[in-house]
Amino acid sequence: MMVSVTRHPSFVARLLAAGTILFFAVPIGRTQPNGVQHASDFTSIEYFEPPHQQQMKSRLSGAEAQPQAGGLLVIRQLKLETFNPDGKPELIVNAPECVYDTFNRVAGSPGHLKAQNGDGKFRVEGDGFLWRQNDSFLTISNHVHTVIENTMK
């Protein structure tokens, strides 16, 4: 089973309709370049386009980043966060390890991943993922398990 997660305002309705897809709509921004040697407490931040250029669009961080050939980084204890233009958390992703391609701005791993929306009422986990930073698109490829908490009383 494959799950794809990207941004769109009506993400719960689309998820329920499609069963496996979650969309969030956000304009594409630019990433601040980071020249990285081996790093502890690694962080890479992407900002929104104007007029929200002071607001983070996404933050990719990890306990450690080890450079590899070809602009690749092995990131341990990955945490990926995406935000709305108003600064509210939108998506939080955690994984033990991934490889981040700094040139193509993609991160992926065959390992386990856990993700949740900003309020924690939508959670998904699985094995194997690919994050495309340019279009804020997350694909989870295997053993996908999704939990949606009912917000209606």
Beta strands, then each sheet from edge to edge (+ up, - down):
strand 1: 3-5
strand 2: 21-22
strand 3: 30-31
strand 4: 39-47
strand 5: 56-68
strand 6: 72-83
strand 7: 89-101
strand 8: 106-117
strand 9: 122-132
strand 10: 137-148
sheet 1: 2+ 1+ 10- 9+ 8- 7+ 6- 5+ 4- 3+
end
